[in-house]
């Protein structure tokens, strides 16, 4: 019995389990970086200002020019890349999240996944109409993911993060 109590005490004092990512809340103009140690444990979120990359500008122009879907999508669309517009490399130990406003009329969420597995999560948005869930797509390994809404969002809450295996060539699923 003492061994069980000791084991439970050690488990309670152990660092956060690998892959455990806290819920994140951010407004347009904010960025959060998560760093993972060699054991896969995540450190405390590092907050900062969101900066636009050259590829973000390319993605925003591309996405703002597409008519919004009439119903939630079940698969994500892969963005093109060209010699002039290619995503920057993402460090292997990092997951970065940035919320960007497109001229105060649209909202762009960028999730960059430096891990070797896909990243799934859920999201809620706060708009003038209140707070409600929104659909998002899986973030592929070592790539950025762009979520675009053709209206302003005041705050995004991202939660229920989990890494999942992913086969090369699969399209990102959305829910």
DOKEKOL-582756 format. One record per residue (C-alpha): residue number from 1; x, y, z. Coordinates in steps of 0.1 Angstrom, whole numbers. Layout:
N
<atom NUM <X Y Z>>,
...
END
This chain:
175
<atom 1 <0 0 0>>,
<atom 2 <29 24 8>>,
<atom 3 <43 16 -27>>,
<atom 4 <11 27 -43>>,
<atom 5 <9 59 -23>>,
<atom 6 <45 66 -31>>,
<atom 7 <39 60 -68>>,
<atom 8 <8 82 -68>>,
<atom 9 <28 109 -50>>,
<atom 10 <56 107 -77>>,
<atom 11 <30 109 -105>>,
<atom 12 <14 139 -90>>,
<atom 13 <48 156 -88>>,
<atom 14 <59 146 -123>>,
<atom 15 <62 171 -150>>,
<atom 16 <33 176 -175>>,
<atom 17 <29 146 -198>>,
<atom 18 <43 147 -233>>,
<atom 19 <20 164 -258>>,
<atom 20 <0 182 -231>>,
<atom 21 <-8 217 -245>>,
<atom 22 <-27 242 -225>>,
<atom 23 <-58 260 -239>>,
<atom 24 <-47 292 -256>>,
<atom 25 <-66 324 -259>>,
<atom 26 <-56 353 -283>>,
<atom 27 <-69 383 -301>>,
<atom 28 <-59 396 -335>>,
<atom 29 <-24 410 -333>>,
<atom 30 <-12 385 -307>>,
<atom 31 <11 355 -310>>,
<atom 32 <19 325 -288>>,
<atom 33 <49 302 -291>>,
<atom 34 <51 268 -274>>,
<atom 35 <85 251 -271>>,
<atom 36 <89 214 -265>>,
<atom 37 <118 197 -247>>,
<atom 38 <136 165 -258>>,
<atom 39 <110 145 -239>>,
<atom 40 <81 161 -257>>,
<atom 41 <70 182 -227>>,
<atom 42 <57 217 -235>>,
<atom 43 <71 247 -217>>,
<atom 44 <51 278 -207>>,
<atom 45 <34 297 -235>>,
<atom 46 <55 327 -247>>,
<atom 47 <33 356 -257>>,
<atom 48 <42 384 -281>>,
<atom 49 <30 405 -310>>,
<atom 50 <19 387 -342>>,
<atom 51 <41 396 -372>>,
<atom 52 <31 389 -409>>,
<atom 53 <55 367 -429>>,
<atom 54 <58 370 -467>>,
<atom 55 <39 337 -470>>,
<atom 56 <11 350 -446>>,
<atom 57 <5 379 -470>>,
<atom 58 <4 355 -499>>,
<atom 59 <-21 332 -480>>,
<atom 60 <-43 361 -469>>,
<atom 61 <-46 374 -505>>,
<atom 62 <-54 339 -517>>,
<atom 63 <-79 331 -490>>,
<atom 64 <-97 365 -491>>,
<atom 65 <-103 360 -528>>,
<atom 66 <-122 328 -523>>,
<atom 67 <-159 328 -516>>,
<atom 68 <-166 315 -480>>,
<atom 69 <-181 280 -480>>,
<atom 70 <-218 277 -474>>,
<atom 71 <-213 248 -449>>,
<atom 72 <-184 236 -428>>,
<atom 73 <-156 219 -449>>,
<atom 74 <-146 183 -441>>,
<atom 75 <-112 186 -458>>,
<atom 76 <-87 215 -459>>,
<atom 77 <-74 229 -491>>,
<atom 78 <-36 229 -496>>,
<atom 79 <-23 264 -504>>,
<atom 80 <0 267 -534>>,
<atom 81 <36 277 -530>>,
<atom 82 <57 294 -557>>,
<atom 83 <93 304 -559>>,
<atom 84 <83 338 -546>>,
<atom 85 <59 326 -519>>,
<atom 86 <70 296 -498>>,
<atom 87 <65 291 -461>>,
<atom 88 <94 297 -438>>,
<atom 89 <109 266 -421>>,
<atom 90 <94 259 -386>>,
<atom 91 <118 247 -359>>,
<atom 92 <111 211 -348>>,
<atom 93 <106 220 -312>>,
<atom 94 <80 247 -318>>,
<atom 95 <43 252 -323>>,
<atom 96 <34 289 -330>>,
<atom 97 <-1 304 -331>>,
<atom 98 <-8 339 -345>>,
<atom 99 <-41 358 -349>>,
<atom 100 <-41 384 -376>>,
<atom 101 <-66 410 -387>>,
<atom 102 <-70 416 -424>>,
<atom 103 <-79 453 -426>>,
<atom 104 <-103 449 -397>>,
<atom 105 <-128 431 -419>>,
<atom 106 <-114 395 -420>>,
<atom 107 <-95 373 -395>>,
<atom 108 <-67 349 -402>>,
<atom 109 <-54 323 -377>>,
<atom 110 <-20 309 -385>>,
<atom 111 <-9 277 -367>>,
<atom 112 <27 266 -374>>,
<atom 113 <35 230 -365>>,
<atom 114 <72 221 -363>>,
<atom 115 <64 186 -349>>,
<atom 116 <67 154 -370>>,
<atom 117 <30 146 -363>>,
<atom 118 <-1 163 -373>>,
<atom 119 <-18 186 -347>>,
<atom 120 <-55 186 -341>>,
<atom 121 <-74 210 -319>>,
<atom 122 <-108 227 -314>>,
<atom 123 <-116 264 -313>>,
<atom 124 <-142 289 -301>>,
<atom 125 <-145 324 -314>>,
<atom 126 <-159 356 -299>>,
<atom 127 <-176 380 -323>>,
<atom 128 <-202 407 -320>>,
<atom 129 <-228 379 -320>>,
<atom 130 <-212 362 -289>>,
<atom 131 <-189 332 -283>>,
<atom 132 <-194 299 -302>>,
<atom 133 <-174 270 -316>>,
<atom 134 <-159 271 -351>>,
<atom 135 <-146 244 -373>>,
<atom 136 <-108 242 -379>>,
<atom 137 <-86 218 -398>>,
<atom 138 <-57 196 -387>>,
<atom 139 <-23 212 -389>>,
<atom 140 <0 191 -410>>,
<atom 141 <35 182 -398>>,
<atom 142 <62 209 -403>>,
<atom 143 <38 232 -421>>,
<atom 144 <17 263 -413>>,
<atom 145 <-21 261 -414>>,
<atom 146 <-43 290 -422>>,
<atom 147 <-79 295 -410>>,
<atom 148 <-97 324 -426>>,
<atom 149 <-130 340 -415>>,
<atom 150 <-145 367 -437>>,
<atom 151 <-155 388 -406>>,
<atom 152 <-137 403 -376>>,
<atom 153 <-132 381 -346>>,
<atom 154 <-124 396 -312>>,
<atom 155 <-109 366 -295>>,
<atom 156 <-101 330 -304>>,
<atom 157 <-98 302 -278>>,
<atom 158 <-79 271 -289>>,
<atom 159 <-82 240 -268>>,
<atom 160 <-81 202 -268>>,
<atom 161 <-48 200 -286>>,
<atom 162 <-35 166 -296>>,
<atom 163 <-8 152 -318>>,
<atom 164 <-20 125 -342>>,
<atom 165 <-1 103 -367>>,
<atom 166 <-3 115 -403>>,
<atom 167 <5 98 -436>>,
<atom 168 <23 119 -463>>,
<atom 169 <0 129 -491>>,
<atom 170 <-32 129 -470>>,
<atom 171 <-53 161 -471>>,
<atom 172 <-60 178 -437>>,
<atom 173 <-94 169 -422>>,
<atom 174 <-116 195 -407>>,
<atom 175 <-142 195 -379>>,
END
